[in-house]
Amino acid sequence: MDLFDVYPLNNVTITKAKGSYVWDSEGNQYLDLYGGHAVISIGHTHPHWVRRIEEQLEKIAFYSNSIQNPLQTELAKKLGEVSGKEDYSLFLCNSGAEANENALKMASFHTGRKK
């Protein structure tokens, strides 16, 4: 099976990343200014981020939103405080398709329309 061609690929194979830099398979170092999807705004392999991910993976990596998850409740509280939107509701999802589907559902709830 081949990979689906979503984007034109640059002829660079990134093999390592640290802080604001990435290295390719030839050992060339690049300042990473990429601002696209899945970008980690604190830099690659930041020690605090790596430690926290490892700690969480030792407990549980992922589970459905159909169960209680105190971390989600804590996140919603913190986001409400820092954004000044404490009376809003937080909807967590993991894809644009899921976000769009649920935005349409919420619009139908608000308008009462089925289509």
C-alpha positions in Angstrom: 0.0 0.0 0.0 1.3 3.5 -0.8 0.8 6.6 1.2 -1.9 8.9 0.0 -0.4 12.1 -1.6 -1.9 14.8 0.6 0.9 17.4 0.3 3.8 17.7 -2.1 6.8 16.3 -0.2 10.1 18.1 0.2 13.2 16.0 -0.3 14.2 16.2 3.4 13.8 13.4 6.0 13.8 14.8 9.5 15.3 12.4 12.0 15.8 14.5 15.1 14.3 17.6 16.7 15.3 19.6 19.8 14.2 23.1 20.8 13.8 25.2 17.7 16.0 23.0 15.5 15.5 19.9 13.4 18.1 17.7 11.7 17.8 15.6 8.5 19.1 12.2 7.7 22.2 13.8 6.2 23.0 15.6 9.5 22.0 19.1 8.3 20.6 21.3 11.0 17.6 23.6 10.2 16.0 26.4 12.3 12.4 25.1 12.4 10.1 27.9 11.4 7.3 25.6 10.3 3.9 26.9 11.5 1.6 24.2 10.3 -0.3 21.3 11.9 0.9 19.5 15.0 3.3 22.2 15.8 4.5 22.2 19.4 4.8 25.9 20.5 7.3 25.2 23.3 9.9 23.6 21.0 10.7 20.0 20.2 11.5 17.6 23.0 11.2 20.2 25.7 12.2 18.4 28.9 9.1 19.5 30.8 6.8 18.4 28.0 8.6 15.0 27.6 8.5 14.4 31.3 4.7 15.2 31.6 3.9 13.0 28.6 5.9 10.1 30.0 4.2 10.5 33.4 0.7 10.5 31.7 1.6 7.5 29.5 2.5 5.5 32.7 -1.1 6.0 33.9 -3.2 6.0 30.7 -2.6 7.2 27.2 -6.2 7.8 26.0 -9.7 6.9 26.8 -13.2 7.9 25.6 -14.9 11.1 26.5 -17.7 8.9 27.7 -16.1 8.5 31.1 -15.1 11.0 33.8 -11.6 12.4 33.3 -10.4 14.8 36.1 -7.7 16.1 33.7 -10.3 17.3 31.3 -12.2 19.0 34.1 -9.0 20.7 35.3 -8.2 21.8 31.8 -11.7 23.3 31.3 -11.3 25.2 34.6 -7.9 26.6 33.8 -8.9 27.6 30.2 -12.0 29.4 31.6 -9.8 31.3 34.1 -7.1 32.4 31.7 -9.6 33.3 28.9 -12.1 35.0 31.1 -14.8 32.7 29.7 -15.6 30.7 32.8 -19.3 30.5 31.9 -18.6 28.8 28.6 -18.5 25.1 27.9 -15.4 23.3 26.5 -15.8 20.7 23.8 -12.7 18.5 23.3 -12.2 16.7 20.1 -9.2 15.4 18.1 -9.9 16.2 14.4 -11.3 18.9 12.2 -13.9 16.5 10.9 -15.1 15.9 14.4 -15.1 19.6 15.2 -17.1 20.4 12.1 -19.6 17.6 12.7 -20.3 18.8 16.2 -20.4 22.4 15.2 -23.3 21.5 12.8 -25.0 19.5 15.6 -24.7 22.5 18.0 -26.1 24.8 15.3 -29.1 22.4 14.9 -29.7 22.4 18.6 -29.6 26.2 18.8 -31.9 26.7 15.7 -34.1 23.7 16.2 -33.6 22.8 12.5 -33.0 19.2 11.5 -31.3 20.1 8.2 
